[in-house]
Amino acid sequence: MTGATKDRKTLVEQFQNDNKYKVFIVTLKTGSLGLNLTAADIVFLFDPWWNNAAENQAVDRTHRI
């Protein structure tokens, strides 16, 4: 998913609720803003950014209650 993705809600719901979706690839900027992926267990940052706070926020999207 990128900032240009049109139907974010459907993609997130599929990942969260359908076990056939095992991987969700998101750009760092998209993943750090208004996105909760509580179905995720592991986060890989393939595009480290100069802003550690943005990275931490993206990772924290998977650990929300």
C-alpha positions, -999 to 999 in steps of 0.1 A, spaced: 0 0 0 12 35 -8 -1 70 -5 -17 66 -39 -38 36 -29 -75 43 -34 -92 18 -12 -71 15 20 -100 4 42 -107 -28 21 -70 -38 20 -66 -33 58 -98 -53 65 -87 -81 43 -54 -83 61 -69 -80 95 -97 -106 90 -88 -130 62 -61 -156 71 -51 -161 35 -34 -127 36 -1 -133 54 19 -103 44 10 -66 41 35 -44 24 33 -7 32 55 23 25 69 38 57 51 71 54 18 54 47 22 29 75 30 55 101 -2 75 97 -37 64 109 -32 27 103 -37 -1 128 -25 -36 118 -31 -55 150 -32 -88 131 6 -84 123 31 -101 145 64 -90 129 75 -58 112 104 -54 88 116 -20 79 131 -23 44 134 15 38 148 29 70 142 66 73 162 95 88 134 101 113 134 74 141 101 87 155 84 79 121 99 44 121 88 38 157 53 50 150 50 27 120 61 -3 141 38 6 169 8 3 145 11 -35 149 11 -34 187 -20 -15 195 -46 -29 218 
